[in-house]
Amino acid sequence: MRRKPFRNILLILAVITLLFNSFQIVIPQASADNGESAVLSKMGSFNPKLTSDVSMYYPIYKAVADKYGIDWYLLWIVHEAESGASDSVRAFNGGSAPYYGAMQRNVYIWSQSYVNTAASGLDSLASLPQRHPDDWREIAAAGLMISTNIKDHSYLGPNGSVLTALLRYSAAGPAYLRFYKWEQYKQIFG
């Protein structure tokens, strides 16, 4: 008896196709929300501009915060304070030199290679809504800097290390205001 391998292969493929088509395969989809709706539901008393800013930037804050082990709202506090969540024209047109962008990065201290290192692995954030195309990269750089300073000063405890990181980011007055907001937001979002 002579074998017909081609015919057997076709028969096997037909059976596999029939079996495959008879089962409904459900692949769970990852939620794109990532907790955003819960966060926005806690913002009822916030003004509409702040709520709108969080709605736009939350996925970026969350991804950067998760990568660097910090609170997402710490990034939001700094972003709002430095550039009004990227609404400030001056922050992007050279009017605040040597500071630049969403997080008012000092270009002499944080080089572009620092930004590239901070943004590594977060490239998917480039496709998210944002007011300026490099906001996600600047937020990542700030996240790395804040995280590094928190870790370097962990011996001061959680509050002391966050305050020190904020003091290293800006002058004392703004740093204390940001720390106070962080403590308030921790009660709401933490």
C-alpha positions in Angstrom: 0.0 0.0 0.0 1.4 3.3 -1.1 1.2 6.3 1.3 -0.1 9.6 0.3 1.6 12.1 2.7 0.2 15.2 1.1 -3.3 13.9 1.5 -2.8 13.0 5.1 -1.4 16.5 5.9 -4.5 18.1 4.3 -6.8 15.8 6.3 -5.0 16.7 9.5 -5.2 20.5 8.7 -8.9 20.1 7.9 -9.6 18.4 11.3 -7.5 21.0 13.2 -9.4 23.8 11.5 -12.7 22.2 12.2 -11.8 21.7 15.9 -10.4 25.2 16.2 -13.5 26.8 14.7 -15.8 24.9 17.0 -14.4 26.5 20.1 -14.7 30.1 21.0 -11.4 31.3 22.3 -11.7 34.4 24.6 -8.5 36.3 25.1 -8.9 38.7 28.1 -8.1 42.3 27.1 -5.9 44.3 29.5 -7.8 47.2 30.9 -6.6 50.5 29.3 -8.0 52.3 32.4 -5.1 51.3 34.7 -7.0 52.8 37.7 -7.7 56.1 36.0 -11.5 56.0 36.6 -11.0 55.4 40.3 -8.6 58.3 40.5 -10.9 60.6 38.6 -13.9 59.6 40.8 -11.9 60.9 43.8 -11.3 64.2 42.2 -14.9 65.6 42.6 -13.8 68.6 44.6 -10.9 69.5 42.3 -11.2 72.3 39.7 -12.0 71.2 36.1 -8.5 72.1 34.8 -6.7 69.8 37.3 -9.2 67.0 36.6 -8.6 67.5 32.9 -4.8 67.5 33.4 -4.9 64.2 35.4 -7.3 62.7 32.8 -4.8 63.4 30.1 -1.5 62.6 31.9 -2.5 59.9 34.4 -1.3 57.0 32.2 2.1 58.7 31.8 2.4 59.5 35.5 1.3 56.0 36.4 3.8 54.2 34.1 6.7 56.4 35.2 5.7 56.1 38.9 5.5 52.3 38.5 8.9 52.1 36.8 10.6 54.3 39.5 8.7 53.2 42.6 7.2 56.6 43.5 3.7 58.0 43.9 2.1 59.0 40.6 0.6 62.1 42.2 4.1 63.3 43.1 4.9 63.6 39.4 1.5 65.4 38.9 2.3 67.9 41.7 5.7 68.8 40.1 4.3 68.9 36.6 1.5 71.3 37.7 3.9 73.5 39.6 6.6 73.7 37.0 4.6 74.2 33.8 0.9 74.1 34.7 0.9 70.6 33.3 2.5 71.8 30.1 0.2 74.7 29.6 2.9 77.3 30.0 4.2 78.7 26.7 7.2 80.1 28.5 8.3 76.6 29.6 8.7 75.5 26.0 9.9 78.6 24.1 13.2 79.3 25.9 11.7 82.0 28.1 12.7 80.1 31.2 16.3 79.1 30.1 18.2 77.1 31.2 15.0 75.3 32.4 13.1 73.4 29.8 9.8 71.7 29.2 7.0 70.0 31.2 9.1 69.5 34.3 11.4 72.5 33.8 14.5 70.4 33.6 17.8 72.3 34.0 19.5 71.3 30.8 22.9 71.9 32.3 22.3 69.4 35.1 20.1 66.8 33.3 21.6 66.2 30.0 19.6 64.7 27.0 21.4 61.4 27.7 19.9 61.4 31.2 16.5 62.0 29.7 17.1 59.1 27.2 18.1 56.8 30.1 15.1 57.7 32.1 12.7 57.2 29.2 14.2 53.9 28.2 11.5 51.2 28.1 8.7 53.7 28.2 8.5 54.4 24.4 4.8 53.3 24.3 4.0 56.5 26.2 4.9 58.6 23.1 1.6 57.7 21.5 -0.6 58.8 24.5 -2.3 62.2 24.5 -0.1 65.0 25.8 0.3 68.7 25.1 3.9 68.4 23.9 5.4 65.4 22.2 8.3 65.1 24.6 6.3 65.5 27.8 6.5 61.8 28.6 10.3 61.9 28.3 10.6 64.9 30.6 8.2 63.3 33.1 10.3 60.2 33.1 13.5 62.2 33.7 11.9 63.9 36.7 10.7 60.5 37.9 14.2 59.1 37.8 15.6 62.1 39.6 13.0 62.2 42.3 13.2 58.4 42.8 17.0 58.5 43.0 16.9 61.3 45.6 14.2 59.5 47.7 16.4 56.3 47.7 19.6 58.2 48.5 17.8 59.7 51.5 15.7 56.8 52.6 17.5 56.9 56.0 15.3 60.0 56.7 12.1 57.9 56.5 9.4 58.1 53.9 8.4 61.7 54.6 11.9 63.0 55.1 13.2 61.4 51.9 10.3 62.8 49.8 10.8 66.3 51.2 14.5 66.1 50.6 13.9 65.0 47.0 11.6 67.9 46.5 14.1 70.3 48.1 16.7 69.0 45.6 14.3 69.7 42.8 13.3 73.3 43.6 13.8 76.1 46.0 12.7 75.6 49.6 9.4 77.5 49.4 8.0 75.6 46.4 9.4 72.4 47.8 7.6 72.7 51.1 4.3 73.6 49.2 4.7 70.5 47.0 5.4 68.4 50.1 2.3 69.7 51.8 0.3 68.8 48.6 1.9 65.4 48.5 0.7 64.7 52.1 -2.8 65.9 51.2 -3.0 63.8 48.0 -1.6 60.8 49.8 -4.8 60.9 51.9 -7.0 61.1 48.8 -5.1 58.8 46.4 -2.7 56.8 48.5 
